[in-house]
Amino acid sequence: MNIVVLAHRVPFPANKGEKIRTFNQVKSLASLGHKIHLFAPYDSEEELLNFAALKDKCCKSTWPFRLSSKYRRLLSGFLFNKPLSVANFYDNSLQKGVDKFLIEHQVDAILCTASSMAEYVFNSQVLNKTQRKPILIMDFMDVDSDKWGQYQKNSRFPMSWIYAREQQLVSQFERQTAEYFDKCYLIAQAEVSLFKDKVLDCNNVDVLGNGLDTKSFYPSVNKKPNPQPVLLFTGVMDYKPNVDAVLWFVEHCWQAILVHFPQAKFVIAGMNPVKDVSALAQVQGIEVTGFVEDILPYYQAADIFIAPFRLARGVQNKVLQAFSCALPVVSTPMGAEGINCIPETNILIATEPKEFVEQVCRLASNHELARQIGIDALQLIEHDYSWEGQLAPLISFLNAQEDVNESDC
């Protein structure tokens, strides 16, 4: 098949959640003989170089388009009553590039890797006129409208008004997309249930989970626990749910942990820390790394991974990565959502600060418990979270469509 992939960000390097997901989808489809033509916007010259890397690895062709000014894009969102998250990734030059490609090539399928990219389908001057439409596939990943609703509840005016507007418009856009596209995917059954309950109850929405590459994330050999626990959190540190998680943990839990373990260390590893996160480096025992070239050594050096999320949607890749490194995890229920884990077997769950502190201290003082939970978490990854298994629904759907097309010939 000739497959056009419309990605809201170039999925390389695969160093954050949605990039990891899209990169593995593209790589898997290419390995099966599909010809992938990737269209994506970019902001910097550094990003532009990543398109060439993708062409070498798995894409038949790549089509980068530089975005116009962010101010103009967001202003157009307000003027035309569009979701800002849609307007932020829409550019006329990219639209013209997509339409030109559709005119010049026989495209069998279009895969959009975020709801915002559906705008290029809706605005296409070619798709609306062609007799044989490509198969339209949407990877929503998460129910974004619910995420904006969470932000609204945890913000003050004027941001609460902006988030409320975004929640309403994104929900309408998600509904329109599900009605128009042939197949839509979300990252977990919990997301599918939420989508059908809050957005649209339809039959073309299914689960397409995240996998984990155990060749990239694996336990340290002969690792011994540190005398004083090393806690870890990883992620892009200008992303609101990540920022909220670490600020909440430090404010409500960290000092109580230091009472029990005065030399404990908390490492926050990830690019683009905002000012409030960078300031945490002044707190006793806390290290804020900023960008790191390789995140694996941080997982292997840590004793406990924390996922204190209060704002989140979908599946947290960072939790799966910790599991794959046999690193025991303490998480809020939201941080573990969508993962087939069992509390007290391969993860510890805590909701309130006191409970979170207790769970961290349990692991820090009971090395055998920490080791066993880590081993059980690794076994879960090996059994349930291969990329091959997680992407099977997408592969099966495309195979079925190929069979239908051949029978029509």
Secondary structure, 3 states (H helix, E strand, C coil): CEEEEECCCCCCCCCCHHHHHHHHHHHHHHHCCCEEEEEEEECCHHHHHHHHHHHHHCCCEEEEEECCCHHHHHHHHHHCCCCHHHHCCCCHHHHHHHHHHHHHCCCCEEEECCHHHHHHHHCCCCCCCCCCCCEEEEEEECCHHHHHHHHHHCCCCCHHHHHHHHHHHHHHHHHHHHHHCCEEEECCHHHHHHHHHHCCCCCCEEECCCCCCCCCCCCCCCCCCCCCCEEEEECCCCCHHHHHHHHHHHHHHHHHHHHHCCCCEEEEECCCCCHHHHHHHHCCCEEEEECCCCCHHHHHHCCEEEECCCCCCCCCHHHHHHHHCCCCEEECCCCCCCCCCCECCCEEECCCHHHHHHHHHHHHHCHHHHHHHHHHHHHHHHHHCCHHHHCHHHHHHHHHHHHHHHHHC
